[in-house]
Amino acid sequence: MTDHKFKVQIWDTQGNRPVETVAEAGHFSIADAAYNAALDIHHNKVLVMRQGARMIKTNS
């Protein structure tokens, strides 16, 4: 079992809950790169980078 500390997720339009996880990573720098790539691909959606329950970044 792999323990990924960071998740990059697409959230619903109200920003209430995640609807899709687009990346998981064990290191911040990899998660940050995935988040930035996801911004280019999913520019019209709410993106969140999380570490557990803590929100690290969001574009909303």
GROMACS elastic network, one bead per residue, 0.5 to 0.9 nm:
[ bonds ]
;  ai    aj funct       b0    kb
    2    26     6  0.88436   500
    3    25     6  0.84853   500
    3    26     6  0.70199   500
    4     7     6  0.74046   500
    4    24     6  0.57902   500
    4    25     6  0.50272   500
    4    27     6  0.80868   500
    4    51     6  0.88631   500
    5    24     6  0.74708   500
    5    25     6  0.62333   500
    5    27     6  0.71669   500
    5    28     6  0.83363   500
    5    50     6  0.82408   500
    5    51     6  0.56247   500
    5    52     6  0.66501   500
    6    23     6  0.82461   500
    6    24     6  0.56346   500
    6    25     6  0.52211   500
    6    26     6  0.61065   500
    6    27     6  0.71386   500
    6    28     6  0.69194   500
    6    31     6  0.62213   500
    6    49     6  0.68963   500
    6    50     6  0.55071   500
    6    52     6  0.69469   500
    7    21     6  0.68141   500
    7    22     6  0.77096   500
    7    23     6  0.57302   500
    7    25     6  0.65208   500
    7    26     6  0.89254   500
    7    31     6  0.69504   500
    7    35     6  0.88333   500
    7    48     6  0.79876   500
    7    49     6  0.55767   500
    7    50     6  0.51800   500
    7    51     6  0.65343   500
    7    52     6  0.79817   500
    8    20     6  0.87121   500
    8    21     6  0.59296   500
    8    22     6  0.56876   500
    8    23     6  0.50585   500
    8    24     6  0.63560   500
    8    25     6  0.86142   500
    8    31     6  0.69222   500
    8    32     6  0.85594   500
    8    34     6  0.71642   500
    8    35     6  0.59427   500
    8    38     6  0.81483   500
    8    47     6  0.70594   500
    8    48     6  0.57038   500
    8    50     6  0.64304   500
    9    18     6  0.61447   500
    9    19     6  0.73794   500
    9    20     6  0.56056   500
    9    22     6  0.55550   500
    9    23     6  0.70978   500
    9    24     6  0.88727   500
    9    35     6  0.85234   500
    9    38     6  0.89966   500
    9    46     6  0.83164   500
    9    47     6  0.56830   500
    9    48     6  0.52759   500
    9    49     6  0.63646   500
    9    50     6  0.78785   500
   10    17     6  0.86504   500
   10    18     6  0.57405   500
   10    19     6  0.58240   500
   10    20     6  0.51914   500
   10    21     6  0.63375   500
   10    22     6  0.71689   500
   10    42     6  0.83531   500
   10    45     6  0.66741   500
   10    46     6  0.56699   500
   10    48     6  0.64588   500
   11    14     6  0.78365   500
   11    15     6  0.55833   500
   11    16     6  0.69754   500
   11    17     6  0.54482   500
   11    19     6  0.52515   500
   11    20     6  0.69872   500
   11    21     6  0.88382   500
   11    45     6  0.74502   500
   11    46     6  0.53487   500
   11    47     6  0.61290   500
   11    48     6  0.71049   500
   12    15     6  0.52735   500
   12    16     6  0.62954   500
   12    17     6  0.58946   500
   12    18     6  0.61998   500
   12    19     6  0.60819   500
   12    45     6  0.79978   500
   12    46     6  0.68379   500
   13    16     6  0.77986   500
   13    17     6  0.89453   500
   13    45     6  0.71629   500
   13    46     6  0.64224   500
   14    17     6  0.81097   500
   14    46     6  0.85332   500
   15    18     6  0.78216   500
   15    46     6  0.68700   500
   15    47     6  0.89262   500
   15    60     6  0.78672   500
   18    21     6  0.73477   500
   18    47     6  0.89387   500
   18    48     6  0.85022   500
   21    24     6  0.75322   500
   22    34     6  0.83061   500
   22    35     6  0.87732   500
   22    38     6  0.77275   500
   23    31     6  0.72741   500
   23    34     6  0.65624   500
   23    35     6  0.80138   500
   23    38     6  0.88688   500
   24    30     6  0.87975   500
   24    31     6  0.68113   500
   24    34     6  0.85366   500
   25    28     6  0.73358   500
   25    29     6  0.88238   500
   25    30     6  0.62630   500
   25    31     6  0.54463   500
   25    34     6  0.87237   500
   26    30     6  0.76951   500
   26    31     6  0.76834   500
   27    30     6  0.55877   500
   27    31     6  0.63816   500
   27    32     6  0.86821   500
   28    31     6  0.50614   500
   28    32     6  0.59153   500
   28    33     6  0.85611   500
   29    32     6  0.50303   500
   29    33     6  0.62348   500
   29    34     6  0.86444   500
   30    33     6  0.51460   500
   30    34     6  0.62220   500
   30    35     6  0.85905   500
   31    35     6  0.60455   500
   31    36     6  0.86238   500
   31    49     6  0.75080   500
   32    36     6  0.62067   500
   32    37     6  0.85948   500
   32    49     6  0.78053   500
   32    57     6  0.88925   500
   33    36     6  0.51670   500
   33    37     6  0.61765   500
   33    38     6  0.85357   500
   34    37     6  0.50837   500
   34    38     6  0.60231   500
   34    39     6  0.86190   500
   35    38     6  0.50213   500
   35    39     6  0.62760   500
   35    40     6  0.89675   500
   35    47     6  0.77692   500
   35    48     6  0.78270   500
   35    49     6  0.65940   500
   35    57     6  0.84849   500
   36    39     6  0.50995   500
   36    40     6  0.67795   500
   37    40     6  0.53187   500
   37    41     6  0.65140   500
   37    42     6  0.86106   500
   38    41     6  0.50048   500
   38    42     6  0.55840   500
   38    43     6  0.75245   500
   38    47     6  0.77674   500
   39    42     6  0.53104   500
   39    44     6  0.84117   500
   39    45     6  0.84119   500
   39    47     6  0.72995   500
   39    59     6  0.81517   500
   40    43     6  0.55301   500
   41    44     6  0.86199   500
   42    45     6  0.55511   500
   42    46     6  0.81550   500
   42    47     6  0.79054   500
   43    46     6  0.80313   500
   43    47     6  0.84889   500
   43    59     6  0.88862   500
   45    59     6  0.85202   500
   45    60     6  0.85570   500
   46    58     6  0.72930   500
   46    59     6  0.61884   500
   46    60     6  0.57689   500
   47    57     6  0.80877   500
   47    58     6  0.55538   500
   47    59     6  0.57961   500
   47    60     6  0.72741   500
   48    55     6  0.67502   500
   48    56     6  0.74271   500
   48    57     6  0.56570   500
   48    59     6  0.70015   500
   48    60     6  0.83934   500
   49    54     6  0.86528   500
   49    55     6  0.60393   500
   49    56     6  0.54184   500
   49    57     6  0.50806   500
   49    58     6  0.64259   500
   50    53     6  0.65609   500
   50    54     6  0.55252   500
   50    56     6  0.53176   500
   50    57     6  0.71809   500
   50    58     6  0.89058   500
   51    54     6  0.52201   500
   51    55     6  0.64885   500
   51    56     6  0.67492   500
   52    55     6  0.80158   500
   55    58     6  0.73356   500
